[in-house]
Amino acid sequence: MAKHSHRFVETFDGFSGYGLDRTTDENTLQLYLQKFSDDRLMETILKRMTDEDIAEMFDIISKMLKKHLSEHEYHQLFLKEEAT
């Protein structure tokens, strides 16, 4: 069984846009991030990104993980490690 899921992008049929309200912003961000992480898109865009682009993206993601997840959540939710 796959550890990762991207069901939201496959089932969401609501309004997508940024700046209307918090719920729409959250839905839109989740939609964009799941679309952005698509394997074919990543294979294309990563080759075109500069070293600085890659470092900036990595830094942003790392910052969000550190800021909003406990160490346990990081291991469980991001790394998908089994509880020991």
PyMOL Python script that loads the backbone (N, CA, C, O; Angstrom):
from pymol import cmd

cmd.read_pdbstr("""\
ATOM      1  N   MET A   1       0.845  -1.193   0.000  1.00  0.00           N
ATOM      2  CA  MET A   1       0.000   0.000   0.000  1.00  0.00           C
ATOM      3  C   MET A   1       0.883   1.247   0.000  1.00  0.00           C
ATOM      4  O   MET A   1       1.877   1.301   0.724  1.00  0.00           O
ATOM      5  N   ALA A   2       0.537   2.226  -0.788  1.00  0.00           N
ATOM      6  CA  ALA A   2       1.301   3.469  -0.878  1.00  0.00           C
ATOM      7  C   ALA A   2       1.197   4.251   0.429  1.00  0.00           C
ATOM      8  O   ALA A   2       0.146   4.284   1.068  1.00  0.00           O
ATOM      9  N   LYS A   3       2.304   4.878   0.811  1.00  0.00           N
ATOM     10  CA  LYS A   3       2.315   5.683   2.030  1.00  0.00           C
ATOM     11  C   LYS A   3       1.784   7.100   1.784  1.00  0.00           C
ATOM     12  O   LYS A   3       1.264   7.734   2.701  1.00  0.00           O
ATOM     13  N   HIS A   4       1.912   7.589   0.567  1.00  0.00           N
ATOM     14  CA  HIS A   4       1.520   8.961   0.259  1.00  0.00           C
ATOM     15  C   HIS A   4       0.176   8.981  -0.460  1.00  0.00           C
ATOM     16  O   HIS A   4      -0.188   8.033  -1.155  1.00  0.00           O
ATOM     17  N   SER A   5      -0.543  10.063  -0.281  1.00  0.00           N
ATOM     18  CA  SER A   5      -1.839  10.214  -0.939  1.00  0.00           C
ATOM     19  C   SER A   5      -1.987  11.641  -1.453  1.00  0.00           C
ATOM     20  O   SER A   5      -1.457  12.591  -0.876  1.00  0.00           O
ATOM     21  N   HIS A   6      -2.698  11.759  -2.516  1.00  0.00           N
ATOM     22  CA  HIS A   6      -3.041  13.065  -3.089  1.00  0.00           C
ATOM     23  C   HIS A   6      -4.488  13.020  -3.563  1.00  0.00           C
ATOM     24  O   HIS A   6      -4.777  13.325  -4.720  1.00  0.00           O
ATOM     25  N   ARG A   7      -5.381  12.645  -2.682  1.00  0.00           N
ATOM     26  CA  ARG A   7      -6.784  12.488  -3.056  1.00  0.00           C
ATOM     27  C   ARG A   7      -7.505  13.825  -3.243  1.00  0.00           C
ATOM     28  O   ARG A   7      -8.418  13.931  -4.062  1.00  0.00           O
ATOM     29  N   PHE A   8      -7.099  14.833  -2.489  1.00  0.00           N
ATOM     30  CA  PHE A   8      -7.801  16.121  -2.537  1.00  0.00           C
ATOM     31  C   PHE A   8      -7.863  16.650  -3.964  1.00  0.00           C
ATOM     32  O   PHE A   8      -8.925  17.063  -4.430  1.00  0.00           O
ATOM     33  N   VAL A   9      -6.736  16.639  -4.653  1.00  0.00           N
ATOM     34  CA  VAL A   9      -6.664  17.178  -6.012  1.00  0.00           C
ATOM     35  C   VAL A   9      -7.573  16.402  -6.966  1.00  0.00           C
ATOM     36  O   VAL A   9      -8.044  16.951  -7.961  1.00  0.00           O
ATOM     37  N   GLU A  10      -7.816  15.144  -6.666  1.00  0.00           N
ATOM     38  CA  GLU A  10      -8.654  14.311  -7.521  1.00  0.00           C
ATOM     39  C   GLU A  10     -10.145  14.475  -7.238  1.00  0.00           C
ATOM     40  O   GLU A  10     -10.972  14.166  -8.095  1.00  0.00           O
ATOM     41  N   THR A  11     -10.494  14.954  -6.054  1.00  0.00           N
ATOM     42  CA  THR A  11     -11.910  15.016  -5.674  1.00  0.00           C
ATOM     43  C   THR A  11     -12.451  16.432  -5.488  1.00  0.00           C
ATOM     44  O   THR A  11     -13.667  16.624  -5.492  1.00  0.00           O
ATOM     45  N   PHE A  12     -11.582  17.424  -5.327  1.00  0.00           N
ATOM     46  CA  PHE A  12     -12.038  18.789  -5.062  1.00  0.00           C
ATOM     47  C   PHE A  12     -12.768  19.354  -6.279  1.00  0.00           C
ATOM     48  O   PHE A  12     -12.256  19.308  -7.398  1.00  0.00           O
ATOM     49  N   ASP A  13     -13.960  19.883  -6.049  1.00  0.00           N
ATOM     50  CA  ASP A  13     -14.702  20.498  -7.149  1.00  0.00           C
ATOM     51  C   ASP A  13     -15.222  21.882  -6.770  1.00  0.00           C
ATOM     52  O   ASP A  13     -16.160  22.395  -7.382  1.00  0.00           O
ATOM     53  N   GLY A  14     -14.606  22.473  -5.762  1.00  0.00           N
ATOM     54  CA  GLY A  14     -15.008  23.800  -5.329  1.00  0.00           C
ATOM     55  C   GLY A  14     -14.269  24.899  -6.062  1.00  0.00           C
ATOM     56  O   GLY A  14     -13.556  24.651  -7.034  1.00  0.00           O
ATOM     57  N   PHE A  15     -14.449  26.105  -5.586  1.00  0.00           N
ATOM     58  CA  PHE A  15     -13.822  27.287  -6.168  1.00  0.00           C
ATOM     59  C   PHE A  15     -12.345  27.321  -5.807  1.00  0.00           C
ATOM     60  O   PHE A  15     -11.974  27.077  -4.659  1.00  0.00           O
ATOM     61  N   SER A  16     -11.517  27.620  -6.773  1.00  0.00           N
ATOM     62  CA  SER A  16     -10.086  27.761  -6.554  1.00  0.00           C
ATOM     63  C   SER A  16      -9.685  29.205  -6.830  1.00  0.00           C
ATOM     64  O   SER A  16      -9.864  29.708  -7.938  1.00  0.00           O
ATOM     65  N   GLY A  17      -9.151  29.852  -5.831  1.00  0.00           N
ATOM     66  CA  GLY A  17      -8.706  31.228  -5.962  1.00  0.00           C
ATOM     67  C   GLY A  17      -8.128  31.680  -4.647  1.00  0.00           C
ATOM     68  O   GLY A  17      -8.444  31.112  -3.602  1.00  0.00           O
ATOM     69  N   TYR A  18      -7.298  32.678  -4.678  1.00  0.00           N
ATOM     70  CA  TYR A  18      -6.627  33.114  -3.459  1.00  0.00           C
ATOM     71  C   TYR A  18      -7.081  34.510  -3.070  1.00  0.00           C
ATOM     72  O   TYR A  18      -7.221  35.391  -3.919  1.00  0.00           O
ATOM     73  N   GLY A  19      -7.311  34.705  -1.762  1.00  0.00           N
ATOM     74  CA  GLY A  19      -7.623  36.033  -1.248  1.00  0.00           C
ATOM     75  C   GLY A  19      -9.082  36.255  -0.905  1.00  0.00           C
ATOM     76  O   GLY A  19      -9.439  37.329  -0.420  1.00  0.00           O
ATOM     77  N   LEU A  20      -9.930  35.278  -1.143  1.00  0.00           N
ATOM     78  CA  LEU A  20     -11.355  35.441  -0.859  1.00  0.00           C
ATOM     79  C   LEU A  20     -11.657  35.248   0.623  1.00  0.00           C
ATOM     80  O   LEU A  20     -12.253  36.116   1.260  1.00  0.00           O
ATOM     81  N   ASP A  21     -11.245  34.107   1.165  1.00  0.00           N
ATOM     82  CA  ASP A  21     -11.429  33.809   2.581  1.00  0.00           C
ATOM     83  C   ASP A  21     -10.471  32.686   2.957  1.00  0.00           C
ATOM     84  O   ASP A  21      -9.857  32.071   2.085  1.00  0.00           O
ATOM     85  N   ARG A  22     -10.345  32.419   4.243  1.00  0.00           N
ATOM     86  CA  ARG A  22      -9.380  31.446   4.735  1.00  0.00           C
ATOM     87  C   ARG A  22      -9.620  30.043   4.177  1.00  0.00           C
ATOM     88  O   ARG A  22      -8.674  29.381   3.749  1.00  0.00           O
ATOM     89  N   THR A  23     -10.866  29.586   4.176  1.00  0.00           N
ATOM     90  CA  THR A  23     -11.177  28.242   3.685  1.00  0.00           C
ATOM     91  C   THR A  23     -10.809  28.090   2.211  1.00  0.00           C
ATOM     92  O   THR A  23     -10.206  27.089   1.823  1.00  0.00           O
ATOM     93  N   THR A  24     -11.165  29.066   1.395  1.00  0.00           N
ATOM     94  CA  THR A  24     -10.830  29.016  -0.027  1.00  0.00           C
ATOM     95  C   THR A  24      -9.318  29.065  -0.219  1.00  0.00           C
ATOM     96  O   THR A  24      -8.778  28.363  -1.074  1.00  0.00           O
ATOM     97  N   ASP A  25      -8.633  29.894   0.574  1.00  0.00           N
ATOM     98  CA  ASP A  25      -7.168  29.964   0.498  1.00  0.00           C
ATOM     99  C   ASP A  25      -6.534  28.613   0.835  1.00  0.00           C
ATOM    100  O   ASP A  25      -5.623  28.161   0.142  1.00  0.00           O
ATOM    101  N   GLU A  26      -7.016  27.976   1.894  1.00  0.00           N
ATOM    102  CA  GLU A  26      -6.479  26.661   2.280  1.00  0.00           C
ATOM    103  C   GLU A  26      -6.723  25.627   1.191  1.00  0.00           C
ATOM    104  O   GLU A  26      -5.820  24.869   0.839  1.00  0.00           O
ATOM    105  N   ASN A  27      -7.942  25.594   0.657  1.00  0.00           N
ATOM    106  CA  ASN A  27      -8.266  24.650  -0.411  1.00  0.00           C
ATOM    107  C   ASN A  27      -7.406  24.893  -1.642  1.00  0.00           C
ATOM    108  O   ASN A  27      -6.912  23.949  -2.258  1.00  0.00           O
ATOM    109  N   THR A  28      -7.231  26.146  -1.995  1.00  0.00           N
ATOM    110  CA  THR A  28      -6.443  26.496  -3.170  1.00  0.00           C
ATOM    111  C   THR A  28      -4.978  26.122  -2.973  1.00  0.00           C
ATOM    112  O   THR A  28      -4.346  25.595  -3.888  1.00  0.00           O
ATOM    113  N   LEU A  29      -4.437  26.387  -1.795  1.00  0.00           N
ATOM    114  CA  LEU A  29      -3.044  26.031  -1.533  1.00  0.00           C
ATOM    115  C   LEU A  29      -2.857  24.518  -1.585  1.00  0.00           C
ATOM    116  O   LEU A  29      -1.886  24.037  -2.168  1.00  0.00           O
ATOM    117  N   GLN A  30      -3.771  23.768  -0.985  1.00  0.00           N
ATOM    118  CA  GLN A  30      -3.671  22.312  -1.032  1.00  0.00           C
ATOM    119  C   GLN A  30      -3.755  21.816  -2.474  1.00  0.00           C
ATOM    120  O   GLN A  30      -2.996  20.934  -2.874  1.00  0.00           O
ATOM    121  N   LEU A  31      -4.659  22.371  -3.235  1.00  0.00           N
ATOM    122  CA  LEU A  31      -4.808  22.003  -4.641  1.00  0.00           C
ATOM    123  C   LEU A  31      -3.522  22.299  -5.417  1.00  0.00           C
ATOM    124  O   LEU A  31      -3.031  21.443  -6.153  1.00  0.00           O
ATOM    125  N   TYR A  32      -2.984  23.493  -5.258  1.00  0.00           N
ATOM    126  CA  TYR A  32      -1.753  23.888  -5.962  1.00  0.00           C
ATOM    127  C   TYR A  32      -0.572  23.004  -5.566  1.00  0.00           C
ATOM    128  O   TYR A  32       0.192  22.564  -6.425  1.00  0.00           O
ATOM    129  N   LEU A  33      -0.423  22.745  -4.266  1.00  0.00           N
ATOM    130  CA  LEU A  33       0.714  21.933  -3.815  1.00  0.00           C
ATOM    131  C   LEU A  33       0.616  20.502  -4.338  1.00  0.00           C
ATOM    132  O   LEU A  33       1.625  19.915  -4.729  1.00  0.00           O
ATOM    133  N   GLN A  34      -0.589  19.937  -4.348  1.00  0.00           N
ATOM    134  CA  GLN A  34      -0.727  18.585  -4.867  1.00  0.00           C
ATOM    135  C   GLN A  34      -0.505  18.547  -6.371  1.00  0.00           C
ATOM    136  O   GLN A  34       0.108  17.607  -6.877  1.00  0.00           O
ATOM    137  N   LYS A  35      -0.983  19.534  -7.085  1.00  0.00           N
ATOM    138  CA  LYS A  35      -0.726  19.599  -8.520  1.00  0.00           C
ATOM    139  C   LYS A  35       0.768  19.822  -8.776  1.00  0.00           C
ATOM    140  O   LYS A  35       1.342  19.216  -9.681  1.00  0.00           O
ATOM    141  N   PHE A  36       1.383  20.680  -7.989  1.00  0.00           N
ATOM    142  CA  PHE A  36       2.803  21.010  -8.155  1.00  0.00           C
ATOM    143  C   PHE A  36       3.681  19.785  -7.937  1.00  0.00           C
ATOM    144  O   PHE A  36       4.701  19.627  -8.607  1.00  0.00           O
ATOM    145  N   SER A  37       3.296  18.918  -7.007  1.00  0.00           N
ATOM    146  CA  SER A  37       4.129  17.761  -6.678  1.00  0.00           C
ATOM    147  C   SER A  37       3.901  16.570  -7.607  1.00  0.00           C
ATOM    148  O   SER A  37       4.488  15.509  -7.395  1.00  0.00           O
ATOM    149  N   ASP A  38       3.074  16.721  -8.617  1.00  0.00           N
ATOM    150  CA  ASP A  38       2.863  15.652  -9.597  1.00  0.00           C
ATOM    151  C   ASP A  38       4.204  15.236 -10.206  1.00  0.00           C
ATOM    152  O   ASP A  38       5.015  16.088 -10.570  1.00  0.00           O
ATOM    153  N   ASP A  39       4.432  13.940 -10.315  1.00  0.00           N
ATOM    154  CA  ASP A  39       5.726  13.424 -10.778  1.00  0.00           C
ATOM    155  C   ASP A  39       6.142  14.001 -12.127  1.00  0.00           C
ATOM    156  O   ASP A  39       7.291  14.414 -12.286  1.00  0.00           O
ATOM    157  N   ARG A  40       5.246  14.038 -13.089  1.00  0.00           N
ATOM    158  CA  ARG A  40       5.618  14.550 -14.422  1.00  0.00           C
ATOM    159  C   ARG A  40       5.974  16.024 -14.378  1.00  0.00           C
ATOM    160  O   ARG A  40       6.919  16.458 -15.037  1.00  0.00           O
ATOM    161  N   LEU A  41       5.220  16.798 -13.602  1.00  0.00           N
ATOM    162  CA  LEU A  41       5.531  18.220 -13.477  1.00  0.00           C
ATOM    163  C   LEU A  41       6.881  18.414 -12.800  1.00  0.00           C
ATOM    164  O   LEU A  41       7.685  19.238 -13.236  1.00  0.00           O
ATOM    165  N   MET A  42       7.132  17.658 -11.737  1.00  0.00           N
ATOM    166  CA  MET A  42       8.417  17.771 -11.037  1.00  0.00           C
ATOM    167  C   MET A  42       9.582  17.416 -11.951  1.00  0.00           C
ATOM    168  O   MET A  42      10.610  18.093 -11.931  1.00  0.00           O
ATOM    169  N   GLU A  43       9.436  16.357 -12.754  1.00  0.00           N
ATOM    170  CA  GLU A  43      10.493  15.968 -13.685  1.00  0.00           C
ATOM    171  C   GLU A  43      10.810  17.093 -14.658  1.00  0.00           C
ATOM    172  O   GLU A  43      11.961  17.260 -15.061  1.00  0.00           O
ATOM    173  N   THR A  44       9.803  17.860 -15.035  1.00  0.00           N
ATOM    174  CA  THR A  44       9.990  18.964 -15.971  1.00  0.00           C
ATOM    175  C   THR A  44      10.561  20.197 -15.285  1.00  0.00           C
ATOM    176  O   THR A  44      11.557  20.759 -15.739  1.00  0.00           O
ATOM    177  N   ILE A  45       9.936  20.613 -14.202  1.00  0.00           N
ATOM    178  CA  ILE A  45      10.286  21.895 -13.592  1.00  0.00           C
ATOM    179  C   ILE A  45      11.626  21.860 -12.851  1.00  0.00           C
ATOM    180  O   ILE A  45      12.355  22.852 -12.849  1.00  0.00           O
ATOM    181  N   LEU A  46      11.953  20.733 -12.227  1.00  0.00           N
ATOM    182  CA  LEU A  46      13.214  20.663 -11.482  1.00  0.00           C
ATOM    183  C   LEU A  46      14.416  20.868 -12.389  1.00  0.00           C
ATOM    184  O   LEU A  46      15.400  21.485 -11.980  1.00  0.00           O
ATOM    185  N   LYS A  47      14.353  20.368 -13.591  1.00  0.00           N
ATOM    186  CA  LYS A  47      15.460  20.542 -14.537  1.00  0.00           C
ATOM    187  C   LYS A  47      15.639  22.007 -14.939  1.00  0.00           C
ATOM    188  O   LYS A  47      16.728  22.409 -15.349  1.00  0.00           O
ATOM    189  N   ARG A  48      14.592  22.790 -14.824  1.00  0.00           N
ATOM    190  CA  ARG A  48      14.619  24.197 -15.235  1.00  0.00           C
ATOM    191  C   ARG A  48      14.915  25.154 -14.082  1.00  0.00           C
ATOM    192  O   ARG A  48      15.249  26.318 -14.306  1.00  0.00           O
ATOM    193  N   MET A  49      14.794  24.668 -12.865  1.00  0.00           N
ATOM    194  CA  MET A  49      15.030  25.515 -11.698  1.00  0.00           C
ATOM    195  C   MET A  49      16.527  25.751 -11.509  1.00  0.00           C
ATOM    196  O   MET A  49      17.344  24.859 -11.740  1.00  0.00           O
ATOM    197  N   THR A  50      16.868  26.952 -11.090  1.00  0.00           N
ATOM    198  CA  THR A  50      18.257  27.254 -10.764  1.00  0.00           C
ATOM    199  C   THR A  50      18.592  26.643  -9.402  1.00  0.00           C
ATOM    200  O   THR A  50      17.703  26.222  -8.663  1.00  0.00           O
ATOM    201  N   ASP A  51      19.876  26.603  -9.086  1.00  0.00           N
ATOM    202  CA  ASP A  51      20.286  26.149  -7.758  1.00  0.00           C
ATOM    203  C   ASP A  51      19.643  27.010  -6.679  1.00  0.00           C
ATOM    204  O   ASP A  51      19.260  26.512  -5.620  1.00  0.00           O
ATOM    205  N   GLU A  52      19.526  28.314  -6.959  1.00  0.00           N
ATOM    206  CA  GLU A  52      18.910  29.229  -5.997  1.00  0.00           C
ATOM    207  C   GLU A  52      17.422  28.933  -5.833  1.00  0.00           C
ATOM    208  O   GLU A  52      16.903  28.979  -4.718  1.00  0.00           O
ATOM    209  N   ASP A  53      16.732  28.631  -6.931  1.00  0.00           N
ATOM    210  CA  ASP A  53      15.309  28.258  -6.859  1.00  0.00           C
ATOM    211  C   ASP A  53      15.115  27.027  -5.981  1.00  0.00           C
ATOM    212  O   ASP A  53      14.230  26.987  -5.126  1.00  0.00           O
ATOM    213  N   ILE A  54      15.957  26.029  -6.209  1.00  0.00           N
ATOM    214  CA  ILE A  54      15.856  24.781  -5.449  1.00  0.00           C
ATOM    215  C   ILE A  54      16.125  25.035  -3.972  1.00  0.00           C
ATOM    216  O   ILE A  54      15.397  24.531  -3.117  1.00  0.00           O
ATOM    217  N   ALA A  55      17.154  25.804  -3.663  1.00  0.00           N
ATOM    218  CA  ALA A  55      17.478  26.113  -2.270  1.00  0.00           C
ATOM    219  C   ALA A  55      16.349  26.891  -1.607  1.00  0.00           C
ATOM    220  O   ALA A  55      16.001  26.626  -0.456  1.00  0.00           O
ATOM    221  N   GLU A  56      15.776  27.851  -2.330  1.00  0.00           N
ATOM    222  CA  GLU A  56      14.672  28.644  -1.782  1.00  0.00           C
ATOM    223  C   GLU A  56      13.460  27.772  -1.482  1.00  0.00           C
ATOM    224  O   GLU A  56      12.848  27.906  -0.422  1.00  0.00           O
ATOM    225  N   MET A  57      13.110  26.885  -2.399  1.00  0.00           N
ATOM    226  CA  MET A  57      11.965  25.998  -2.190  1.00  0.00           C
ATOM    227  C   MET A  57      12.217  25.076  -1.007  1.00  0.00           C
ATOM    228  O   MET A  57      11.340  24.893  -0.162  1.00  0.00           O
ATOM    229  N   PHE A  58      13.410  24.497  -0.942  1.00  0.00           N
ATOM    230  CA  PHE A  58      13.753  23.618   0.171  1.00  0.00           C
ATOM    231  C   PHE A  58      13.679  24.367   1.501  1.00  0.00           C
ATOM    232  O   PHE A  58      13.156  23.842   2.484  1.00  0.00           O
ATOM    233  N   ASP A  59      14.200  25.588   1.531  1.00  0.00           N
ATOM    234  CA  ASP A  59      14.177  26.390   2.753  1.00  0.00           C
ATOM    235  C   ASP A  59      12.755  26.713   3.201  1.00  0.00           C
ATOM    236  O   ASP A  59      12.447  26.646   4.391  1.00  0.00           O
ATOM    237  N   ILE A  60      11.897  27.059   2.259  1.00  0.00           N
ATOM    238  CA  ILE A  60      10.499  27.381   2.599  1.00  0.00           C
ATOM    239  C   ILE A  60       9.797  26.158   3.188  1.00  0.00           C
ATOM    240  O   ILE A  60       9.130  26.253   4.218  1.00  0.00           O
ATOM    241  N   ILE A  61       9.950  25.017   2.529  1.00  0.00           N
ATOM    242  CA  ILE A  61       9.293  23.797   3.005  1.00  0.00           C
ATOM    243  C   ILE A  61       9.834  23.399   4.371  1.00  0.00           C
ATOM    244  O   ILE A  61       9.063  23.059   5.269  1.00  0.00           O
ATOM    245  N   SER A  62      11.152  23.438   4.533  1.00  0.00           N
ATOM    246  CA  SER A  62      11.771  23.087   5.819  1.00  0.00           C
ATOM    247  C   SER A  62      11.296  24.008   6.929  1.00  0.00           C
ATOM    248  O   SER A  62      11.007  23.553   8.036  1.00  0.00           O
ATOM    249  N   LYS A  63      11.216  25.291   6.640  1.00  0.00           N
ATOM    250  CA  LYS A  63      10.753  26.272   7.627  1.00  0.00           C
ATOM    251  C   LYS A  63       9.320  25.971   8.067  1.00  0.00           C
ATOM    252  O   LYS A  63       9.020  26.022   9.260  1.00  0.00           O
ATOM    253  N   MET A  64       8.435  25.660   7.121  1.00  0.00           N
ATOM    254  CA  MET A  64       7.041  25.355   7.451  1.00  0.00           C
ATOM    255  C   MET A  64       6.937  24.078   8.283  1.00  0.00           C
ATOM    256  O   MET A  64       6.154  24.018   9.231  1.00  0.00           O
ATOM    257  N   LEU A  65       7.716  23.066   7.935  1.00  0.00           N
ATOM    258  CA  LEU A  65       7.694  21.822   8.698  1.00  0.00           C
ATOM    259  C   LEU A  65       8.149  22.060  10.133  1.00  0.00           C
ATOM    260  O   LEU A  65       7.515  21.578  11.071  1.00  0.00           O
ATOM    261  N   LYS A  66       9.244  22.799  10.312  1.00  0.00           N
ATOM    262  CA  LYS A  66       9.779  23.068  11.652  1.00  0.00           C
ATOM    263  C   LYS A  66       8.824  23.937  12.475  1.00  0.00           C
ATOM    264  O   LYS A  66       8.674  23.746  13.681  1.00  0.00           O
ATOM    265  N   LYS A  67       8.192  24.880  11.807  1.00  0.00           N
ATOM    266  CA  LYS A  67       7.319  25.828  12.508  1.00  0.00           C
ATOM    267  C   LYS A  67       5.994  25.205  12.948  1.00  0.00           C
ATOM    268  O   LYS A  67       5.472  25.548  14.009  1.00  0.00           O
ATOM    269  N   HIS A  68       5.449  24.298  12.147  1.00  0.00           N
ATOM    270  CA  HIS A  68       4.081  23.843  12.372  1.00  0.00           C
ATOM    271  C   HIS A  68       3.924  22.383  12.788  1.00  0.00           C
ATOM    272  O   HIS A  68       2.809  21.940  13.064  1.00  0.00           O
ATOM    273  N   LEU A  69       5.020  21.632  12.836  1.00  0.00           N
ATOM    274  CA  LEU A  69       4.930  20.236  13.262  1.00  0.00           C
ATOM    275  C   LEU A  69       5.844  19.976  14.448  1.00  0.00           C
ATOM    276  O   LEU A  69       6.958  20.494  14.520  1.00  0.00           O
ATOM    277  N   SER A  70       5.356  19.171  15.367  1.00  0.00           N
ATOM    278  CA  SER A  70       6.232  18.689  16.428  1.00  0.00           C
ATOM    279  C   SER A  70       7.196  17.683  15.805  1.00  0.00           C
ATOM    280  O   SER A  70       7.007  17.262  14.664  1.00  0.00           O
ATOM    281  N   GLU A  71       8.222  17.302  16.548  1.00  0.00           N
ATOM    282  CA  GLU A  71       9.172  16.313  16.026  1.00  0.00           C
ATOM    283  C   GLU A  71       8.460  14.998  15.724  1.00  0.00           C
ATOM    284  O   GLU A  71       8.719  14.359  14.703  1.00  0.00           O
ATOM    285  N   HIS A  72       7.560  14.601  16.624  1.00  0.00           N
ATOM    286  CA  HIS A  72       6.793  13.367  16.412  1.00  0.00           C
ATOM    287  C   HIS A  72       5.953  13.460  15.139  1.00  0.00           C
ATOM    288  O   HIS A  72       5.940  12.526  14.337  1.00  0.00           O
ATOM    289  N   GLU A  73       5.256  14.571  14.950  1.00  0.00           N
ATOM    290  CA  GLU A  73       4.432  14.757  13.754  1.00  0.00           C
ATOM    291  C   GLU A  73       5.286  14.755  12.483  1.00  0.00           C
ATOM    292  O   GLU A  73       4.886  14.204  11.458  1.00  0.00           O
ATOM    293  N   TYR A  74       6.450  15.370  12.563  1.00  0.00           N
ATOM    294  CA  TYR A  74       7.375  15.382  11.423  1.00  0.00           C
ATOM    295  C   TYR A  74       7.720  13.957  10.998  1.00  0.00           C
ATOM    296  O   TYR A  74       7.663  13.618   9.815  1.00  0.00           O
ATOM    297  N   HIS A  75       8.072  13.140  11.964  1.00  0.00           N
ATOM    298  CA  HIS A  75       8.443  11.751  11.659  1.00  0.00           C
ATOM    299  C   HIS A  75       7.232  10.940  11.177  1.00  0.00           C
ATOM    300  O   HIS A  75       7.341  10.144  10.244  1.00  0.00           O
ATOM    301  N   GLN A  76       6.104  11.148  11.811  1.00  0.00           N
ATOM    302  CA  GLN A  76       4.907  10.378  11.469  1.00  0.00           C
ATOM    303  C   GLN A  76       4.274  10.858  10.164  1.00  0.00           C
ATOM    304  O   GLN A  76       3.995  10.047   9.280  1.00  0.00           O
ATOM    305  N   LEU A  77       4.044  12.162  10.032  1.00  0.00           N
ATOM    306  CA  LEU A  77       3.276  12.689   8.908  1.00  0.00           C
ATOM    307  C   LEU A  77       4.116  12.974   7.675  1.00  0.00           C
ATOM    308  O   LEU A  77       3.672  12.733   6.552  1.00  0.00           O
ATOM    309  N   PHE A  78       5.322  13.485   7.871  1.00  0.00           N
ATOM    310  CA  PHE A  78       6.162  13.837   6.719  1.00  0.00           C
ATOM    311  C   PHE A  78       7.059  12.682   6.285  1.00  0.00           C
ATOM    312  O   PHE A  78       7.081  12.314   5.111  1.00  0.00           O
ATOM    313  N   LEU A  79       7.789  12.120   7.225  1.00  0.00           N
ATOM    314  CA  LEU A  79       8.700  11.024   6.897  1.00  0.00           C
ATOM    315  C   LEU A  79       7.980   9.684   6.746  1.00  0.00           C
ATOM    316  O   LEU A  79       8.534   8.737   6.187  1.00  0.00           O
ATOM    317  N   LYS A  80       6.741   9.610   7.247  1.00  0.00           N
ATOM    318  CA  LYS A  80       5.923   8.395   7.181  1.00  0.00           C
ATOM    319  C   LYS A  80       6.599   7.223   7.897  1.00  0.00           C
ATOM    320  O   LYS A  80       6.529   6.077   7.454  1.00  0.00           O
ATOM    321  N   GLU A  81       7.246   7.541   9.003  1.00  0.00           N
ATOM    322  CA  GLU A  81       7.879   6.491   9.797  1.00  0.00           C
ATOM    323  C   GLU A  81       6.850   5.830  10.682  1.00  0.00           C
ATOM    324  O   GLU A  81       5.949   6.485  11.206  1.00  0.00           O
ATOM    325  N   GLU A  82       6.987   4.553  10.841  1.00  0.00           N
ATOM    326  CA  GLU A  82       6.108   3.795  11.714  1.00  0.00           C
ATOM    327  C   GLU A  82       6.433   4.131  13.170  1.00  0.00           C
ATOM    328  O   GLU A  82       7.597   4.339  13.514  1.00  0.00           O
ATOM    329  N   ALA A  83       5.424   4.184  14.010  1.00  0.00           N
ATOM    330  CA  ALA A  83       5.630   4.428  15.428  1.00  0.00           C
ATOM    331  C   ALA A  83       6.406   3.265  16.043  1.00  0.00           C
ATOM    332  O   ALA A  83       6.151   2.100  15.738  1.00  0.00           O
ATOM    333  N   THR A  84       7.348   3.602  16.906  1.00  0.00           N
ATOM    334  CA  THR A  84       8.145   2.540  17.551  1.00  0.00           C
ATOM    335  C   THR A  84       7.815   2.442  19.011  1.00  0.00           C
ATOM    336  O   THR A  84       8.382   1.608  19.718  1.00  0.00           O
TER     337      THR A  84
END
""", "prot")
cmd.dss("prot")
cmd.show_as("cartoon", "prot")
cmd.util.cbc("prot")
cmd.orient("prot")
